[in-house]
Amino acid sequence: MVLEPSFIGIFLMVIMGVGSFLLGRWLSRGWRDRRRAKDMAAARAQETRQQRRARERREGRRG
C-alpha cells in the first residue's frame, strides 16, 4: 500500500515547519543577545587606546 500525501497533509507540514522555525528563533533570542554582548566585550578588550577613543567619539555623536 502506497501512501499518497494529500494537499491538506502537505499544507499542515509546511505550516508546522514555519511555526517550528519561528518558535526556535523566538526562544533563542535571549541566547543570541547574550552571545552578541559577550563577543562585543571581547572585541572591546582587544582595542587599542586610539581605537577606543575613536569608537567613543562615534558613539558620542549618535547619542
Secondary structure, 3 states (H helix, E strand, C coil): CCCCCCHHHHHHHHHHHHHHHHHHHHHCHHHHHHHHHHHHHHHHHCCCHHHHHHHHHHHHHHC
